[in-house]
Amino acid sequence: MNLSVINRKTTPGGIYIGRPSILGNPYKIGRDGDRTAVIQKYRRGREQEVQRRGAVWEELRKLAARVASGEAIELACWCAPEPCHGDAIKSCLEWIIRERLY
C-alpha cells in the first residue's frame, strides 16, 4: 500500500490534513493535552465520524479508493515524523481498504 504521512515543512506536496482541513485535528497540544492525548482524542472523534457516515467518512472513503486503485497518497501535516493525527488517518484508511468499504 502506497500511503504515508509527511511533514509539510520539509516535503512539498501531499494532501493537506492539518487545520482547517476537514481531516484536521481540532485538539491542540497544550490546550487539550500532550501529543498522545490529542491524538487519542482525534482518533475517538474520527471513529464517531465514521459511524455517522458524514462528510469526514466521505473524504476518508474517497482517499481510500484512490489508494486502493494504486495511487500513492502522502498525507501532509506539520508533525511528522513525530506521532501525529495523520497516523490515525493512515490507520483508518488502511482499515477502509482492508474491509473494502470504499
BATOR-21014 format. One record per atom (N, C-alpha, C): x, z, y; residue number from 0; atom name; chain. Coordinates in Angstrom, 3 decimals, always signed. Layout:
BEGIN
+----------+----------+----------+-----+------+-------+
:        X :        Z :        Y :   n : atom : chain :
+----------+----------+----------+-----+------+-------+
:        X :        Z :        Y : NUM :   CA :     A :
...
+----------+----------+----------+-----+------+-------+
END
This chain:
BEGIN
+----------+----------+----------+-----+------+-------+
:        X :        Z :        Y :   n : atom : chain :
+----------+----------+----------+-----+------+-------+
:   +0.853 :   +0.000 :   -1.174 :   0 :    N :     A :
:   +0.000 :   +0.000 :   +0.000 :   0 :   CA :     A :
:   +0.895 :   +0.000 :   +1.232 :   0 :    C :     A :
:   +0.613 :   -0.867 :   +2.166 :   1 :    N :     A :
:   +1.448 :   -1.037 :   +3.340 :   1 :   CA :     A :
:   +0.805 :   -0.344 :   +4.542 :   1 :    C :     A :
:   +0.927 :   +0.986 :   +4.557 :   2 :    N :     A :
:   +0.285 :   +1.817 :   +5.569 :   2 :   CA :     A :
:   +1.257 :   +2.907 :   +5.980 :   2 :    C :     A :
:   +1.508 :   +3.038 :   +7.289 :   3 :    N :     A :
:   +2.459 :   +4.045 :   +7.749 :   3 :   CA :     A :
:   +2.034 :   +4.613 :   +9.099 :   3 :    C :     A :
:   +2.629 :   +5.768 :   +9.426 :   4 :    N :     A :
:   +2.424 :   +6.411 :  +10.723 :   4 :   CA :     A :
:   +3.733 :   +6.264 :  +11.487 :   4 :    C :     A :
:   +3.648 :   +5.738 :  +12.710 :   5 :    N :     A :
:   +4.846 :   +5.512 :  +13.519 :   5 :   CA :     A :
:   +4.740 :   +6.272 :  +14.839 :   5 :    C :     A :
:   +5.891 :   +6.450 :  +15.490 :   6 :    N :     A :
:   +5.942 :   +7.077 :  +16.802 :   6 :   CA :     A :
:   +5.850 :   +5.993 :  +17.867 :   6 :    C :     A :
:   +4.850 :   +6.092 :  +18.688 :   7 :    N :     A :
:   +4.598 :   +5.080 :  +19.717 :   7 :   CA :     A :
:   +5.746 :   +4.980 :  +20.730 :   7 :    C :     A :
:   +6.456 :   +6.100 :  +20.935 :   8 :    N :     A :
:   +7.563 :   +6.099 :  +21.895 :   8 :   CA :     A :
:   +8.756 :   +5.298 :  +21.387 :   8 :    C :     A :
:   +8.983 :   +5.346 :  +20.088 :   9 :    N :     A :
:  +10.198 :   +4.741 :  +19.543 :   9 :   CA :     A :
:   +9.962 :   +3.434 :  +18.795 :   9 :    C :     A :
:   +8.719 :   +3.162 :  +18.440 :  10 :    N :     A :
:   +8.402 :   +1.948 :  +17.686 :  10 :   CA :     A :
:   +7.260 :   +1.213 :  +18.375 :  10 :    C :     A :
:   +7.516 :   +0.034 :  +18.898 :  11 :    N :     A :
:   +6.439 :   -0.698 :  +19.572 :  11 :   CA :     A :
:   +5.388 :   -1.194 :  +18.580 :  11 :    C :     A :
:   +4.191 :   -1.402 :  +19.094 :  12 :    N :     A :
:   +3.119 :   -1.968 :  +18.277 :  12 :   CA :     A :
:   +2.310 :   -0.910 :  +17.572 :  12 :    C :     A :
:   +1.643 :   -1.329 :  +16.540 :  13 :    N :     A :
:   +0.803 :   -0.427 :  +15.771 :  13 :   CA :     A :
:   -0.579 :   -0.277 :  +16.373 :  13 :    C :     A :
:   -1.427 :   +0.390 :  +15.651 :  14 :    N :     A :
:   -2.789 :   +0.684 :  +16.097 :  14 :   CA :     A :
:   -2.782 :   +2.084 :  +16.676 :  14 :    C :     A :
:   -3.092 :   +2.188 :  +17.953 :  15 :    N :     A :
:   -3.022 :   +3.472 :  +18.640 :  15 :   CA :     A :
:   -4.101 :   +4.416 :  +18.130 :  15 :    C :     A :
:   -3.680 :   +5.621 :  +17.697 :  16 :    N :     A :
:   -4.619 :   +6.614 :  +17.182 :  16 :   CA :     A :
:   -4.576 :   +7.914 :  +17.978 :  16 :    C :     A :
:   -3.894 :   +7.900 :  +19.119 :  17 :    N :     A :
:   -3.833 :   +9.092 :  +19.956 :  17 :   CA :     A :
:   -5.057 :   +9.201 :  +20.846 :  17 :    C :     A :
:   -5.043 :  +10.213 :  +21.704 :  18 :    N :     A :
:   -6.128 :  +10.359 :  +22.672 :  18 :   CA :     A :
:   -6.048 :   +9.232 :  +23.682 :  18 :    C :     A :
:   -7.121 :   +8.665 :  +24.122 :  19 :    N :     A :
:   -8.537 :   +8.959 :  +23.855 :  19 :   CA :     A :
:   -9.154 :   +8.015 :  +22.828 :  19 :    C :     A :
:   -8.380 :   +7.466 :  +21.910 :  20 :    N :     A :
:   -8.953 :   +6.528 :  +20.933 :  20 :   CA :     A :
:   -9.976 :   +7.232 :  +20.045 :  20 :    C :     A :
:  -10.797 :   +6.460 :  +19.378 :  21 :    N :     A :
:  -11.835 :   +7.014 :  +18.512 :  21 :   CA :     A :
:  -11.239 :   +7.874 :  +17.397 :  21 :    C :     A :
:   -9.996 :   +7.608 :  +17.018 :  22 :    N :     A :
:   -9.347 :   +8.383 :  +15.965 :  22 :   CA :     A :
:   -8.413 :   +9.457 :  +16.515 :  22 :    C :     A :
:   -8.394 :   +9.631 :  +17.836 :  23 :    N :     A :
:   -7.523 :  +10.618 :  +18.460 :  23 :   CA :     A :
:   -7.878 :  +12.041 :  +18.066 :  23 :    C :     A :
:   -6.882 :  +12.920 :  +18.102 :  24 :    N :     A :
:   -7.092 :  +14.328 :  +17.775 :  24 :   CA :     A :
:   -7.524 :  +15.077 :  +19.032 :  24 :    C :     A :
:   -8.763 :  +15.587 :  +19.065 :  25 :    N :     A :
:   -9.223 :  +16.315 :  +20.245 :  25 :   CA :     A :
:   -8.594 :  +17.700 :  +20.369 :  25 :    C :     A :
:   -7.948 :  +18.171 :  +19.304 :  26 :    N :     A :
:   -7.347 :  +19.502 :  +19.304 :  26 :   CA :     A :
:   -5.903 :  +19.397 :  +19.767 :  26 :    C :     A :
:   -5.538 :  +20.271 :  +20.722 :  27 :    N :     A :
:   -4.203 :  +20.221 :  +21.312 :  27 :   CA :     A :
:   -3.349 :  +21.381 :  +20.827 :  27 :    C :     A :
:   -2.075 :  +21.066 :  +20.547 :  28 :    N :     A :
:   -1.122 :  +22.107 :  +20.182 :  28 :   CA :     A :
:   -1.010 :  +23.067 :  +21.363 :  28 :    C :     A :
:   -1.054 :  +24.354 :  +21.079 :  29 :    N :     A :
:   -1.012 :  +25.370 :  +22.128 :  29 :   CA :     A :
:   -2.408 :  +25.884 :  +22.389 :  29 :    C :     A :
:   -3.216 :  +25.075 :  +23.025 :  30 :    N :     A :
:   -4.581 :  +25.464 :  +23.375 :  30 :   CA :     A :
:   -5.420 :  +25.774 :  +22.133 :  30 :    C :     A :
:   -5.272 :  +24.953 :  +21.088 :  31 :    N :     A :
:   -6.125 :  +25.070 :  +19.905 :  31 :   CA :     A :
:   -5.387 :  +25.562 :  +18.661 :  31 :    C :     A :
:   -4.134 :  +25.955 :  +18.814 :  32 :    N :     A :
:   -3.355 :  +26.449 :  +17.680 :  32 :   CA :     A :
:   -2.029 :  +25.725 :  +17.573 :  32 :    C :     A :
:   -1.284 :  +26.073 :  +16.530 :  33 :    N :     A :
:   +0.001 :  +25.401 :  +16.316 :  33 :   CA :     A :
:   -0.241 :  +24.038 :  +15.663 :  33 :    C :     A :
:   +0.830 :  +23.313 :  +15.423 :  34 :    N :     A :
:   +0.723 :  +21.954 :  +14.880 :  34 :   CA :     A :
:   -0.093 :  +21.930 :  +13.584 :  34 :    C :     A :
:   +0.212 :  +22.849 :  +12.672 :  35 :    N :     A :
:   -0.502 :  +22.889 :  +11.396 :  35 :   CA :     A :
:   -1.991 :  +23.140 :  +11.607 :  35 :    C :     A :
:   -2.316 :  +24.070 :  +12.491 :  36 :    N :     A :
:   -3.725 :  +24.418 :  +12.733 :  36 :   CA :     A :
:   -4.504 :  +23.250 :  +13.329 :  36 :    C :     A :
:   -3.914 :  +22.553 :  +14.300 :  37 :    N :     A :
:   -4.671 :  +21.456 :  +14.926 :  37 :   CA :     A :
:   -4.834 :  +20.271 :  +13.972 :  37 :    C :     A :
:   -3.875 :  +20.071 :  +13.085 :  38 :    N :     A :
:   -4.029 :  +19.009 :  +12.083 :  38 :   CA :     A :
:   -5.137 :  +19.384 :  +11.102 :  38 :    C :     A :
:   -5.186 :  +20.650 :  +10.694 :  39 :    N :     A :
:   -6.247 :  +21.101 :   +9.784 :  39 :   CA :     A :
:   -7.621 :  +20.977 :  +10.439 :  39 :    C :     A :
:   -7.710 :  +21.356 :  +11.710 :  40 :    N :     A :
:   -8.986 :  +21.218 :  +12.429 :  40 :   CA :     A :
:   -9.397 :  +19.752 :  +12.493 :  40 :    C :     A :
:   -8.438 :  +18.902 :  +12.764 :  41 :    N :     A :
:   -8.727 :  +17.467 :  +12.812 :  41 :   CA :     A :
:   -9.217 :  +16.976 :  +11.456 :  41 :    C :     A :
:   -8.520 :  +17.374 :  +10.403 :  42 :    N :     A :
:   -8.883 :  +16.942 :   +9.044 :  42 :   CA :     A :
:  -10.318 :  +17.369 :   +8.709 :  42 :    C :     A :
:  -10.671 :  +18.608 :   +9.026 :  43 :    N :     A :
:  -12.042 :  +19.090 :   +8.764 :  43 :   CA :     A :
:  -13.061 :  +18.294 :   +9.573 :  43 :    C :     A :
:  -12.740 :  +18.023 :  +10.822 :  44 :    N :     A :
:  -13.644 :  +17.239 :  +11.662 :  44 :   CA :     A :
:  -13.835 :  +15.827 :  +11.140 :  44 :    C :     A :
:  -12.758 :  +15.203 :  +10.660 :  45 :    N :     A :
:  -12.870 :  +13.841 :  +10.120 :  45 :   CA :     A :
:  -13.682 :  +13.836 :   +8.839 :  45 :    C :     A :
:  -13.534 :  +14.868 :   +8.025 :  46 :    N :     A :
:  -14.332 :  +14.949 :   +6.796 :  46 :   CA :     A :
:  -15.820 :  +14.983 :   +7.137 :  46 :    C :     A :
:  -16.168 :  +15.740 :   +8.176 :  47 :    N :     A :
:  -17.573 :  +15.794 :   +8.608 :  47 :   CA :     A :
:  -18.024 :  +14.437 :   +9.139 :  47 :    C :     A :
:  -17.161 :  +13.772 :   +9.891 :  48 :    N :     A :
:  -17.491 :  +12.448 :  +10.426 :  48 :   CA :     A :
:  -17.706 :  +11.434 :   +9.302 :  48 :    C :     A :
:  -16.876 :  +11.508 :   +8.290 :  49 :    N :     A :
:  -17.018 :  +10.592 :   +7.152 :  49 :   CA :     A :
:  -18.355 :  +10.834 :   +6.459 :  49 :    C :     A :
:  -18.722 :  +12.094 :   +6.293 :  50 :    N :     A :
:  -20.010 :  +12.411 :   +5.660 :  50 :   CA :     A :
:  -21.181 :  +11.881 :   +6.474 :  50 :    C :     A :
:  -21.057 :  +11.900 :   +7.797 :  51 :    N :     A :
:  -22.138 :  +11.404 :   +8.673 :  51 :   CA :     A :
:  -22.228 :   +9.883 :   +8.693 :  51 :    C :     A :
:  -21.138 :   +9.224 :   +8.304 :  52 :    N :     A :
:  -21.084 :   +7.759 :   +8.277 :  52 :   CA :     A :
:  -21.328 :   +7.138 :   +9.659 :  52 :    C :     A :
:  -20.769 :   +7.770 :  +10.681 :  53 :    N :     A :
:  -20.936 :   +7.280 :  +12.045 :  53 :   CA :     A :
:  -19.811 :   +6.350 :  +12.476 :  53 :    C :     A :
:  -19.521 :   +6.344 :  +13.771 :  54 :    N :     A :
:  -18.549 :   +5.423 :  +14.361 :  54 :   CA :     A :
:  -17.134 :   +5.635 :  +13.818 :  54 :    C :     A :
:  -16.744 :   +6.885 :  +13.610 :  55 :    N :     A :
:  -15.406 :   +7.156 :  +13.072 :  55 :   CA :     A :
:  -15.301 :   +6.587 :  +11.660 :  55 :    C :     A :
:  -16.337 :   +6.801 :  +10.855 :  56 :    N :     A :
:  -16.361 :   +6.245 :   +9.499 :  56 :   CA :     A :
:  -16.214 :   +4.730 :   +9.538 :  56 :    C :     A :
:  -16.936 :   +4.087 :  +10.423 :  57 :    N :     A :
:  -16.866 :   +2.621 :  +10.511 :  57 :   CA :     A :
:  -15.463 :   +2.155 :  +10.882 :  57 :    C :     A :
:  -14.826 :   +2.856 :  +11.800 :  58 :    N :     A :
:  -13.452 :   +2.499 :  +12.183 :  58 :   CA :     A :
:  -12.502 :   +2.666 :  +10.999 :  58 :    C :     A :
:  -12.632 :   +3.783 :  +10.287 :  59 :    N :     A :
:  -11.786 :   +4.022 :   +9.119 :  59 :   CA :     A :
:  -12.030 :   +2.966 :   +8.042 :  59 :    C :     A :
:  -13.279 :   +2.632 :   +7.824 :  60 :    N :     A :
:  -13.642 :   +1.642 :   +6.813 :  60 :   CA :     A :
:  -13.047 :   +0.269 :   +7.148 :  60 :    C :     A :
:  -13.116 :   -0.105 :   +8.419 :  61 :    N :     A :
:  -12.541 :   -1.389 :   +8.850 :  61 :   CA :     A :
:  -11.022 :   -1.420 :   +8.629 :  61 :    C :     A :
:  -10.357 :   -0.325 :   +8.996 :  62 :    N :     A :
:   -8.904 :   -0.261 :   +8.789 :  62 :   CA :     A :
:   -8.567 :   -0.312 :   +7.301 :  62 :    C :     A :
:   -9.336 :   +0.406 :   +6.490 :  63 :    N :     A :
:   -9.095 :   +0.410 :   +5.042 :  63 :   CA :     A :
:   -9.251 :   -0.993 :   +4.465 :  63 :    C :     A :
:  -10.249 :   -1.720 :   +4.922 :  64 :    N :     A :
:  -10.467 :   -3.088 :   +4.434 :  64 :   CA :     A :
:   -9.276 :   -3.975 :   +4.778 :  64 :    C :     A :
:   -8.719 :   -3.784 :   +5.964 :  65 :    N :     A :
:   -7.555 :   -4.579 :   +6.362 :  65 :   CA :     A :
:   -6.355 :   -4.276 :   +5.471 :  65 :    C :     A :
:   -6.130 :   -2.987 :   +5.203 :  66 :    N :     A :
:   -5.017 :   -2.603 :   +4.330 :  66 :   CA :     A :
:   -5.258 :   -3.138 :   +2.917 :  66 :    C :     A :
:   -6.482 :   -2.985 :   +2.423 :  67 :    N :     A :
:   -6.813 :   -3.440 :   +1.065 :  67 :   CA :     A :
:   -6.623 :   -4.948 :   +0.913 :  67 :    C :     A :
:   -6.794 :   -5.679 :   +2.009 :  68 :    N :     A :
:   -6.619 :   -7.134 :   +1.944 :  68 :   CA :     A :
:   -5.146 :   -7.546 :   +2.008 :  68 :    C :     A :
:   -4.261 :   -6.564 :   +2.169 :  69 :    N :     A :
:   -2.832 :   -6.855 :   +2.170 :  69 :   CA :     A :
:   -2.157 :   -6.761 :   +3.521 :  69 :    C :     A :
:   -2.925 :   -6.496 :   +4.570 :  70 :    N :     A :
:   -2.336 :   -6.387 :   +5.907 :  70 :   CA :     A :
:   -1.529 :   -5.095 :   +6.024 :  70 :    C :     A :
:   -0.371 :   -5.178 :   +6.653 :  71 :    N :     A :
:   +0.435 :   -3.992 :   +6.936 :  71 :   CA :     A :
:   -0.131 :   -3.326 :   +8.183 :  71 :    C :     A :
:   -0.444 :   -2.052 :   +8.082 :  72 :    N :     A :
:   -1.009 :   -1.309 :   +9.201 :  72 :   CA :     A :
:   -0.071 :   -0.164 :   +9.557 :  72 :    C :     A :
:   +0.265 :   -0.074 :  +10.839 :  73 :    N :     A :
:   +1.032 :   +1.048 :  +11.365 :  73 :   CA :     A :
:   +0.114 :   +1.821 :  +12.303 :  73 :    C :     A :
:   -0.048 :   +3.107 :  +12.026 :  74 :    N :     A :
:   -0.855 :   +3.986 :  +12.862 :  74 :   CA :     A :
:   +0.083 :   +4.614 :  +13.884 :  74 :    C :     A :
:   -0.148 :   +4.360 :  +15.165 :  75 :    N :     A :
:   +0.782 :   +4.778 :  +16.215 :  75 :   CA :     A :
:   +0.275 :   +6.002 :  +16.965 :  75 :    C :     A :
:   +1.087 :   +7.061 :  +16.931 :  76 :    N :     A :
:   +0.791 :   +8.293 :  +17.659 :  76 :   CA :     A :
:   +2.089 :   +8.761 :  +18.322 :  76 :    C :     A :
:   +2.040 :   +9.924 :  +18.941 :  77 :    N :     A :
:   +3.211 :  +10.435 :  +19.655 :  77 :   CA :     A :
:   +4.014 :  +11.436 :  +18.826 :  77 :    C :     A :
:   +3.514 :  +11.874 :  +17.696 :  78 :    N :     A :
:   +4.108 :  +12.981 :  +16.940 :  78 :   CA :     A :
:   +5.125 :  +12.568 :  +15.878 :  78 :    C :     A :
:   +4.870 :  +11.458 :  +15.218 :  79 :    N :     A :
:   +5.715 :  +11.063 :  +14.079 :  79 :   CA :     A :
:   +7.188 :  +11.062 :  +14.494 :  79 :    C :     A :
:   +8.092 :  +11.509 :  +13.676 :  80 :    N :     A :
:   +7.945 :  +11.854 :  +12.262 :  80 :   CA :     A :
:   +7.520 :  +13.298 :  +11.996 :  80 :    C :     A :
:   +7.188 :  +14.046 :  +13.041 :  81 :    N :     A :
:   +6.637 :  +15.390 :  +12.830 :  81 :   CA :     A :
:   +5.292 :  +15.257 :  +12.122 :  81 :    C :     A :
:   +4.834 :  +16.319 :  +11.453 :  82 :    N :     A :
:   +3.481 :  +16.269 :  +10.894 :  82 :   CA :     A :
:   +2.487 :  +15.921 :  +12.002 :  82 :    C :     A :
:   +1.496 :  +15.116 :  +11.660 :  83 :    N :     A :
:   +0.637 :  +14.513 :  +12.674 :  83 :   CA :     A :
:   -0.761 :  +14.290 :  +12.118 :  83 :    C :     A :
:   -1.748 :  +14.224 :  +13.010 :  84 :    N :     A :
:   -3.096 :  +13.893 :  +12.543 :  84 :   CA :     A :
:   -3.113 :  +12.496 :  +11.933 :  84 :    C :     A :
:   -2.132 :  +11.681 :  +12.281 :  85 :    N :     A :
:   -2.010 :  +10.359 :  +11.672 :  85 :   CA :     A :
:   -1.824 :  +10.436 :  +10.163 :  85 :    C :     A :
:   -1.178 :  +11.505 :   +9.702 :  86 :    N :     A :
:   -1.025 :  +11.696 :   +8.259 :  86 :   CA :     A :
:   -2.388 :  +11.928 :   +7.604 :  86 :    C :     A :
:   -3.268 :  +12.647 :   +8.309 :  87 :    N :     A :
:   -4.627 :  +12.875 :   +7.800 :  87 :   CA :     A :
:   -5.407 :  +11.562 :   +7.766 :  87 :    C :     A :
:   -5.237 :  +10.743 :   +8.789 :  88 :    N :     A :
:   -5.907 :   +9.437 :   +8.816 :  88 :   CA :     A :
:   -5.391 :   +8.574 :   +7.668 :  88 :    C :     A :
:   -4.082 :   +8.564 :   +7.487 :  89 :    N :     A :
:   -3.479 :   +7.780 :   +6.404 :  89 :   CA :     A :
:   -4.039 :   +8.216 :   +5.053 :  89 :    C :     A :
:   -4.114 :   +9.522 :   +4.822 :  90 :    N :     A :
:   -4.670 :  +10.033 :   +3.561 :  90 :   CA :     A :
:   -6.116 :   +9.610 :   +3.379 :  90 :    C :     A :
:   -6.881 :   +9.658 :   +4.449 :  91 :    N :     A :
:   -8.285 :   +9.254 :   +4.390 :  91 :   CA :     A :
:   -8.402 :   +7.768 :   +4.057 :  91 :    C :     A :
:   -7.586 :   +6.947 :   +4.691 :  92 :    N :     A :
:   -7.608 :   +5.509 :   +4.410 :  92 :   CA :     A :
:   -7.233 :   +5.229 :   +2.954 :  92 :    C :     A :
:   -6.248 :   +5.945 :   +2.458 :  93 :    N :     A :
:   -5.846 :   +5.770 :   +1.057 :  93 :   CA :     A :
:   -6.999 :   +6.138 :   +0.120 :  93 :    C :     A :
:   -7.714 :   +7.203 :   +0.455 :  94 :    N :     A :
:   -8.872 :   +7.618 :   -0.344 :  94 :   CA :     A :
:   -9.967 :   +6.551 :   -0.311 :  94 :    C :     A :
:  -10.273 :   +6.033 :   +0.879 :  95 :    N :     A :
:  -11.306 :   +4.991 :   +1.013 :  95 :   CA :     A :
:  -10.940 :   +3.780 :   +0.153 :  95 :    C :     A :
:   -9.672 :   +3.398 :   +0.188 :  96 :    N :     A :
:   -9.215 :   +2.249 :   -0.601 :  96 :   CA :     A :
:   -9.289 :   +2.562 :   -2.095 :  96 :    C :     A :
:   -8.803 :   +3.731 :   -2.476 :  97 :    N :     A :
:   -8.812 :   +4.119 :   -3.893 :  97 :   CA :     A :
:  -10.235 :   +4.124 :   -4.460 :  97 :    C :     A :
:  -11.182 :   +4.616 :   -3.652 :  98 :    N :     A :
:  -12.582 :   +4.700 :   -4.085 :  98 :   CA :     A :
:  -13.359 :   +3.406 :   -3.834 :  98 :    C :     A :
:  -12.688 :   +2.428 :   -3.216 :  99 :    N :     A :
:  -13.303 :   +1.125 :   -2.889 :  99 :   CA :     A :
:  -14.570 :   +1.287 :   -2.036 :  99 :    C :     A :
:  -14.454 :   +2.108 :   -1.012 : 100 :    N :     A :
:  -15.591 :   +2.374 :   -0.122 : 100 :   CA :     A :
:  -15.601 :   +1.484 :   +1.112 : 100 :    C :     A :
:  -14.687 :   +0.566 :   +1.198 : 101 :    N :     A :
:  -14.602 :   -0.308 :   +2.361 : 101 :   CA :     A :
:  -15.518 :   -1.470 :   +2.152 : 101 :    C :     A :
+----------+----------+----------+-----+------+-------+
END
